[in-house]
Amino acid sequence: MTINPKVNFRFIPSVSSLLEETEIAQNPLAPQIKTELLRKIISEVKNLSILPDSKEKFTTLILDKFKAKFEILNSNPYPKVINGTGIILHTGLGRASYSEKAKEYLNETVKNYAQVEFDLKNGKRGDRQSEIKKILQILTGAESSLIVNNNAAAVLLILNTFAKNKETIISRGELVEIGGSFRMPEIMEMSQTKMIEVGATNKTHLKDYQKAISANTGLLTKIHTSNYRVLGFTKEVTLNEMVSLGKKKSIPTYYDLGSGLFFPPNEFGLSDEPTVQEILQSGVDLVSFSGDKAIGGSQSGIILGSKKLIEKLAKNPLMRTLRPCKLTLSVLAGTLQDILLGKDSFEKIPVLKMFNESNSVTKERVKRFLKLVKTSSSFKIVETELTAQSGSGAFPIQEIPSYGIEISSNKLSDEEIFHLLLENSIVGYRQNTKVVLNFKTIHEDELETLANSLSEI
């Protein structure tokens, strides 16, 4: 190796000669992809400060880089990880896994043609959401439903359908920011509605809505602030009050529930949150929420409410860009069918199971793990009481009792241990110079893998 890159450029082998190397010639990538990849590698190599001083060494370097890049290109970009963060609905880790029924439906749909928009009874084109509509109607009592890509898409579609080039009235204290720094005012702008803010950050009165109503008002909107709480000197307009005002003025009302729930959260020992059924009982025209948060299904936005208004939503050209695929619908259908079983679904849907699991069960799982793991004397693993979180903007101030382990070493820093775990697809967190793994989100079938990984570190 020498420090004089330009002088050594003459040693760089040509792309054509590299393509003849056995390792590259036998690689299954298409010829044009190999060529492009080699050109990129050569470009990267030229920018190195220290370069080989012979053609043979250059060739070896390029072949090594080619092999490494091929392995990345040919591996699953979304591999399984063990979630030791204690965040049940961890957005960065894909939120929670699906129920067995949902996975069964997904597997069948992936492998075969499926009845998506085809009616097997009459041999004609059908509605891809007809069966899910039936389930949601039984589950919630809603007149009709519509599924879109996610809840942000639901908000966009509703605002664009009923308030395009019109005004949407909303409380200033409900202009939330959701994941990825997307803010409600920005979504409203994209929907081509004019946002009319009323009230103050901490207080909004019914009279604020009343004063803001004009001949150009298209929608009265209320947003459930599921990802934060404003406490103290506060006042908000209740959903019932807004619905009553909307009916009086013949203006549609819409409630963005955020993370929807079909079961009262106190059944899991969680803080009080309105259920989907309770929201519908208010008489609100439309409500939307996520299908992949506390419900435990696929990424989707679920819209429930007036059949007449849902039909208008379905006819909006935007719906074509927001409609869910067969995989999304398959998973959601399986999840909703499980929810029809009532409390029995707490054991079937992983999200609900984690919410419902007692701390004693979590603690026993930690003890079983400790019997499996064998580490060197330089490592110390201690069981400890912890708290878990819902994540994904649900139950923001709720701490869920949990149990887990603290890992420390007299040879490695907590940062080094943390990154060693990451290399083994294990995600924890650092706290007080130790690495913590929270077992609320570590499943029984992951214990052996986790123990083996820790034993090898």
Secondary structure, 3 states (H helix, E strand, C coil): CECCHHHHHHHCCCHHHHHCCHHHHCCCCCHHHHHHHHHHHHHHHHCCCCECCCHHHHHHHHHHHHHHHHHHHCCCCCCCCEECCCECCCHHHCCCCCCHHHHHHHHHHHHCCCCCCEECCCCEECCCCHHHHHHHHHHHCCCEEEEECCHHHHHHHHHHHHHCCCEEEEEHHHCCECHHHCEHHHHHHHCCCEEEEECCCCECCHHHHHHHCCCCEEEEEEECCCCCCCCCCCECCCHHHHHHHHHHHCCCEEEEEEECCCCCHHHHCCCCCCCHHHHHHCCCCEEEEECCCCCCCCCCEEEEECHHHHHHHHHCCHHHHHCCCHHHHHHHHHHHHHHCCHHHHHHCCHHHHHHHCCHHHHHHHHHHHHHHCCCCCCEEEEEEEEEEECECCECCCCCEEEEEEEEEECCCCHHHHHHHHHHCCEECEEECCEEEEEHHHCCHHHHHHHHHHHHHC
